Amino acid sequence: MQTVGIIAEYNPLHNGHVHHYSEAKRLSGADRAIVVMSGPFTQRGEPAMFSKRARTEMALRMGADLVIELPVAYAVQPAEWFAFGAVALLEATGVASSLCFGSESGSLAQLLPLARFLAEESGPLQSEIRRRLALGESFPAAYSAAAAQAWQERGEEDGKPRPVAARSIVPAESAAGPADHPGPGSASEMNEDSLAELLRGSNNSLGLHYLIALRRLGSGIAPLTVPRLGAGFHEPLRSGTEIASATALRALLREGGSPAAYIPEYSLDILRREQQEGRGPLDWESFRSPLLHILSTRSAAELAGLLDVNEGLENRLLRILPELPQFTVGGLLSALKSKRYTRTRLQRMLLHILLNHGKEEFSPRVLSQGPGYIRVLGFRESGRSLLKQMKQSATLPVITRPALCSHPHLERDLQASAAYAAAFASPLRSELYSDYLKPPVRV
């Protein structure tokens, strides 16, 4: 039996996600699907609008057989480590035969050769990224430009595509094209500007990092991609379509609007239940009070020891804080934002401050070791066979009861869940400590 892996946040799960899931099953020919999902906080450094249990239930009702949690150590990182942690988890299950992700390009023809090259390119690329950062560019802009330049400057021989370690299960109808041949419109035919433009697509960029992670892990998981449909990442809601960006849907929910036209009925039912129970929707302002308390009681030296608090940002934070006429997280982010520091970068920094994430415990040296466990969030009845198979194939402990496992990153997951639940309207003990008190979600 074939099993396709999907990496997602489902914040919230909408019709575009349903399309991606259906295409992933069709292209891979898989009988089963595993979803690696972020927990309470997301890759852009934001609180998820609804709990991981609610979003797990959405995924299972969509049809996913098994949902496992991407540890917070990887879930709130830049694309490189987010992708590495998620792909490493899929690899560790021992059952995933393919990985399907969405992209603006809808093709692997350009991304695969570039991923092969960048997986082996390190010194010159990192030097160019540092040079661009010193000129004031944001990291995403610096990375995409440096990667495109490194590719363009490669020697003709080095630029030839090399075989990728992947099982030959990519079907003929896949938009990817042949896995080991560049084909029409491939990266070999693109110049520096067009490659940089390719990588400015958020899904293209993340997909590239999935491919790099597969390469570096020597994984046999076959990559697949499907084109992103409907609105782009930052585009507003449009009438006459059933697919909208998650960003626009979150804005709609914050304004009290109904997302019924853009999400499946089961997602809508779960959202309504969570709202009625006071468990969402949450956003950064839901964490205004604990964040202000932390910022008001920490010294610059204490803040400097936390992840992503670099280059004097601790001093800038403490200088700006008393200048705000009223403290809001949005106001703080606006005051901190600059050409060098994107909102996403700053949100991740504030999240690490909120959760007390130290530099050393989430350092590249530690993250490069990969996750230390596979945490099961939920499963369908059809997922029981996957769990049974994973007991034999998995290279990491498979956890359904966190109390039976000890790992520093698991402790951070449990703390993140408690901090998230504390922002509910009237948090209950069962919600604050749901990781201990509630079994995996079952559908």
N, C-alpha and C positions, 0 to 999 in steps of 0.2 A: 504494500500500500504506500502511496505517495502522500507526503505531508508538506503543505506550503506554509511558510512563515510570513507573518505580517508584523511590521513595527508601527505602532500607532499611539496616539494620545486620546482620541475620541472625546474631544473637549468642545462641544458634545458630539456624539455620533450622529452624522447626518447622511443625506442621500448620496453625496459624493463618496462617502466611506462605503456605503452599501454597493455602489457601482464598482469601486476598487476591489472589494471582497469578492464579488461575483466574477470579475475579470481574472483575479488571482487564481480562483478555483478553475476557471476555464482554461487559461493559458498553461497552467502547470499540470492540468489533468489530475490534480490531487483529490484524494478522497477526504482528507482531513486538513484542518487549518489550526495553527497555533498563532496566537497574538501575543507579542511582547508589548506591554503597555506601561506607560509612565504611571507613577502613583499619584500622590496629592499635588505635586508641583510639576510644571512642564519645562520643556527645553528652552523656552523663551524667558524663563525666570518669572513665571506667573503662577498663582494658585489656580488649579483646575477649578472650573465653575461648580462641578459636582464631585462627590467622593469617588475614590477608586472602586469601591464596591458597586456604586450605581453605574459607573461606566463599564465595569466588568459585566454587569447584568445586560447592558445594552449590547455588548459584543457577543455574548452568548445567545441572546435572542435573535441577533442577526444571523447566527449560524456557526460562529467560531466554536471549535470543540474544546479548546483549552486556552486560558488566559494566564500568563505569568507576568510578574512585576519586574520592570526595569528598575534596579536599585536607584535611590535618590542620588547616590554617588555618581551615576552616569546620566540620570534623567535630566539634571539641571546643568549640563555642561555644553560647551560649544559642539558643533556638529561632529568633529573628529572623535571625541570621547563618547558622545551620545551614541553614535553609530557603532563604535568599537564595542561598547558594553552590550548593546542590543544584539549585534551579530554574534558576539562571543556566547551569549546566552542561548541563542538558537543552535549554535554549533555544539554547545555542551549538552543539549537535550539528546543528541544522537539520533533523532528521528526526523529532523527537518531536511527535506530533499531539495527545496527551492526557497527563495526569498523574493517576494514581489513587492515593489515599491512604486509609487506614483512619481511622475516627472513631467516637467513642462515639455520636454523634447519627445517623450513617448518612445524613445529608442535608446538602445545600448551602443549603437554604432559609434557615437562620439565619446560616450562616457567610458567604455571599457578600455580602449587604448590609453586614454588619459589616466585612468586609475592604475593600470599596470605600470605606467611611467612614474607616477607620483608615489606609489607604494615603495619604490626603490630610491626615489630622489629625496634627500634629506638636507645635507649641509648647505648647498647653494640656495635651495628654496627657502630654508629658514632664515638665511642671511638677508635675502631679498625682502622677506616679510618684515623682518626687524627694521630694515632700511625704510620701508614704506610707512611703518608705524611711527618711526621717528619723525617722519614728515607730516604726521598728523592724520593719516588715513585710519579709518576704522579697521578692525581685524577682518571682517568679511570682505571688504573692498581690497585690503592688502593681500589677503590669501588668493582671491580670484585672479587679481592682476599678476601676482608673482607666479602662480601656477601656470597661467597662460603664457607668461614670458619664458618660464623654464621650458615649457613644451616647445615653444617656437624656436628656442635657441639650442635645442637638442641636436646632436649630430644625426645625420641622415640614417646611419646604421642603427644608432640607439633608438631612433624613433619608430623603427619597424615594430609592429605589434608582436607580442610574445604570447604563447598559449596561456590561458587562464586556467587555474585549477578549479574545474567545475564539472559536475556530472552532465552528460549529454542528454538532458531531458527537455531542453528548450524546444517547444513544438514549432512546426513550420509556420503556423499562423501567428506566432509571436511578433510583436512590433520590434523586438530586439534585433532580428536578423541573425545570421550565423554568428556564433559566439566568438570565433577566433579570426574573423575577417572584418576589416573596417567597413567595407561596403560604401554605397553612395552616401554623400553627406557626412562622411566620417571625420574624426578629429584630424586625420592626416591632411585633409583638404582645407582645414580652417586656419585662418591667421590669428595673430595674438588678440586682435580686437574682437573677433567673432567668438573665440573661446572664452574670453573674459565675459562677454555678453551671455554666453551659455551658462556660465557659473553664477551669474547674478540671479538666475532663477532659483528660488529657495529650495524647491524640490529637486532640481537638478543637482544643486550643491550637496544636499543631504544624501541623495542617491550616489553621488560620486564617492562620498565617504563610506557608504555601505560597501561599495565595490572595493575600495582600498582596504577596508577591514577584512573582507573575505580573502583578499590576496595575502595580507600580512598573517592571517591565521592559517593559511594553507588549507582553507576550507573546501570541501567538496560540495557545498551548497550552491546550486545553480541560480544565478540572478535573472530576474524578469522585471520588466517595467511596463506600466500602462500610462497613457497620456492623461494628465489632469484635465478634467472636464469643468466647464462652467467658469465661474468667477475666479480671478486671480487672488493671490493671498490678501492683498489690501483693497480689493475692489468692493464697493458697496453692494447691497442687495439689489437685484434687478427683477422686475416683474416678468412674468411669462416663462420663468425657468424654475425647475424643482431643485436645482443644485446651487448652493451658495457657499462662500468661504466660511470656515469656522470663525474667523475674525469678525466677519459681519454678523454672524449669528450670535456671537457673544455680546456684541454691541447691542443687538436687538433685545436680548434677554436683560441686559443691564437697564435698558430703557423701559422694561415692562411689556414689550411686545410679544406676540405669539410667533414661534418658529414653525408652526404646524405645516406650512407649505414646503418646508425644506428638510424636515426630518421624518423618519418612519414613525408609524403610530406607536410602536412599543417604546421608542425613545421619548416621545412626547408624554406617554403615560408615566414613565419613570421620572422625568423632569418635574411633572406636576406633583407627583408623590413626594419627591425630595423637597420641593418648595413648600408644600403644605406642612411638612414635618420640620421646617426651619433649617434644612441642611443645604441651602443654596438658593440662588446662585451666589458664589463667593467671587470676590476680586481682590486686588491689592488693598483697597480701602478697608476691607474686612479685617486686615491685620495692622491697621494704623496704630492702635494703642500699644500692642506688644513691641512693634518696631520702634516707636517713639521712646518707650521705656528703655529699650536696649541702647539706642543711640544716646540717650541722655545720661546713661550710667556707665558708659565705657570710655576709656581714655583713647587717645590717638594710637598709643602703642598697642593696646589690646585689640583695637580694630584692625591694625596693620597685620596682625597674626592670622586674620581670617582670609579665606579664599577670595580671590579677585579684588581684594583691597590693595591695590598696587599704585606705584608712581605718585604717592602723596595724596591719593584719594581720601585717605582717612582725615587728613587735615582740611581738605576742601569740604568734606561732609560736615565736620564739626563747626566750620566757619559759616556754612550756609544755613545750618539748622536754626540759629537764633534770628536769622534775617527773614525767615518765612513769616508772613503776617498771620497765617493759620497753617498748622501742620496737616498736610495730606501727603500721601505717598505720591500721587500724581504731581503735586506741586514740587516735591523734593526732586523727582525725576526730571522735571522740566528745568529746574535750576541747575542740575548736574550735567544735563545732556550737552554734548558738544560734537563737533565733527569727528573727533577722535573716539568719543565714548557714545556708542549707540544706546538707545533706550533698552534694547535687549541685554546688552552687556551690563548696564547699570542695574537692571532688574535682577539679573543673576547675582550681582554683588550684594544687593539688599537681601536677597533670599538666603545667601550664605551667612550674612550677618544675623538674620532672623533665626536661622537654625544652628548657628554657632559652628560652622564648618571650618575647621582649621586647614591651613595651607598644606601641611605635611600629610595629613590623613587622606587628602584628595589630590596628592601630587601626581604628576605623570608617572613617576616610578611606581607608585601604588596602583594607579589605574591601569597601567600596562600589564599588570598581572591578571586582569580580567575579574569578572564577578566570582564570588566564592560560594554561591548557592543558587538554586532555582526555586523561587517563591511562587507557589500556585495561588492565584487569586480566585479562580473559578473554573468550572468545567461543566459541560453537558454530559448526559449519559454516554454519548458517543465518545467523550473524552476519556472515559475510564480505561479504554484499551490503550490510549496513548500513555496514560500514567503508568499502566502496567508495563508497557514496553520500555518506558524511560527508566524504570527501576533496574533494568538490565543494561540499557545503553548509555544512560547519562554519566557524564564524567564529573558532575558536581552533585552534592546532596539535593534531593528534591524535597522541599519543605511544604507541608500543609499546616503544620502547627509550629509557629515561630518559637514557642517556649522550649522546643526540643533541639534548637540549634543555637550556637553561639558564634557570631561573627561581627566585627566592628561595623561593617556597612549595614548589616541587618538591624543593629541597634539604632543606626541613623534613620533607617526606614521607619522603625516603630516610633521614634521621636517625631519624625516628620508627620506621621499620621495623627499623632496626638495633638501636635501644634495646629494642624489643619482643622481637626474636629473642634478644638477650643474656640474657633471662630464661628461655630454654628450659633443660631439664635439662643438656644438653651441647651448646651451640650450635656448629654447624659454620660454616665460612666461607661455604658455599653458602646458609646460612640467614641469616646476618648481612648478607650483601650480595646477597640474592636478587633485589632490584630491578634490579641490574646483571647478574647471572649467569643468571637464568632468564627465559625468554620468557613472554608472557601464557599463562594457563591455557587449554587447548583441550579441548573435549568433542565 
